[in-house]
């Protein structure tokens, strides 16, 4: 995969909602967005080859309203989750930089750690849309995926001992036609 105009980090300011919007149920990926458990595990069942493409990781300031804590700098990791060499999900993880076991995982899916290590406790989920002119949409365009439809995402909080982290996952336009209903 060739990102011809890398713009890491690709995060956007998202208006997150604690409840899926009423129009949400009509979205083709609504069941994927509300499914509990590991997205990595579900995606693996839909392809011959699953891989993680690391876009980048850095310690940086989160976007306004992105992190509920008071930390000034966080570890940020962005990846593409690819099925049979096609990127279908963009994921952005934020965590205190003291959670070193999350860092430098390279192509290893973070979901495998979060859902197999009992020290990571899944918390609540929120839903939102990527801005139509935002960086996530630009990433999709760079990947050759354009659509007039909204790019929907979800984010989930996790707790690790006294710390928290969050993982946001956005389903890129091609996911609509490639992922089967759950």
N, C-alpha and C positions, 0 to 999 in steps of 0.2 A: 504494500500500500504506500502510495506516495502523497504526502501532504505538501502540495506545491507552495502553499503560503502559510507556514506554521505560525500560529498566533498564540501559543501557550502563554499564559493560561486562557482558557476559553470560557470561563465562568461568566454568568450574567446575573443581574439583579432580578430576582424572581419574587413575585407575590405568592407566597405559599399559603395554602388553606388547610386547616386541620380536618376538614371534611371534603370529600370529592364534590365538585360543583354538580348541580342538577343535570346539566347538559353532558356531564361526563359519561353517563351510562351509555350514551349513543356512540361514544368513541370506539373505533375498532379494537383498540388495545386496552380497553377499560379493565378487563379481567387480569391482564398482565400487570397493569399499574396498581391494582388492589390486592394482588396475590401476596400471601404471607410466605415466609421462608426465603430461601436462597434463590435469587435470580440466576446466579451462575449455574446452579444445579438444574434449573428449569431450561435454561438456554442450551446446556449440553445435550439435553434430550431431543433437541430440534435440529441437530446437525451431525455431520461426520467429523468435522474438525472445529474445535472451539479454541480460540486464542485471545489473549489480552495484548493489546498494543499500547505501550506506555507513551503517552503524549508528553508527560513531564511530571516532576515532583520538585517542590520548592518550599522553603519556609518563607511565608509572606503574610501580609495583612489581608484578612478576609474582606469580601465585598460588603458594602453597607447593608445591614440587616441579614446577612448570611449566617452569622454565628451568634447564638444567644448569650454567649459568655462575655467576659471582659478581657479575654486574652488579646494582646496586641498583635502577636504573630502566631500563625498556625502552620502545621505541616499540611500542604495541599498536594494531592495526587490526582491526576487526570488520566483516564484511559479510554480506549475504545474496546468494547466487547464484540468480537468478530465471530461470525458463524460461517464456516466454509469460505473463508477469506473475504467476507463482506461485513463491514462495520454496521451493527444494528443498534448499539447502545453506547452513548457517551456517559461516563460516570466521573463524578468529582467527589473526592473524599477530603474532609477537613478533620483534623485532630490536633490536640496539643503535641508539640514536638517532643515532649517527654515520652510519648507512646512509641518508643523506638522499634518495637517488634512489628509495627506496621510499615516501617520505612524500608526502602531499598528492596522491595519485593520483585522489582522488574516485571516480567511477564506473568508472574503468579497472581491468580485471582485473589483479591482481598476477601471476597465472599466465602471462600473455602475456610479461611481463618475465623471469620466472624461467626460462622454457623457451625463450626466444629469445636472451637475452644469455649468451654462453658463459662469462662471468665468474661466473655462478651455477652451482654444481655441486650437483646433487641428491645427497642422502645417504640414510641408511637411513630406513625407515618404522616406525611403531609404531601399535598399535590399542588402542581403549578404548571404554567405554560412558559416556554421560552419566548422571549420577545421576538417578533417577526423580523426585526432588523438587528437582532443581537448577535453575539459571538457564537452561540451554539448553532444558530441558523447559518451563519457564515461557514462554520465548520462543516455542516451538512452539505452546503453548496460546494465547498472545496472537495468533498468526498464524492461529488457527482450525484448527490441526492437532493433534488429540489421537489417541493410540494407546496401547494396552496394551503394545506392543512396545518393545524397547529402542532408543534412538537411538544408533547406532554411529558412531564417528568414526575418523579416522586422522590421524596427524601425520607430517610429513616434515621432516627437517633439510636445510638448504641451506648451502653454504659460499660465501662471497664474499671472495676474497683471504684474509685472516687472521681473518675474522669469520664467525659463523654466525647463521642465523636459522631459525625454524621456522614452519610453516604447519599448523594443525589444521583439518580439514574434517569437519563432522558432517552426515549425511544426515537431514533432517527427515522426519517421518512420511509426508508426501505423496509423497516420493521413491520409496517402495516401490511405489506403484501407477502412478506416472508415468514412471519410467525403465525402458527396455527392458533385458533382459539383454545383457551384453556378449558 
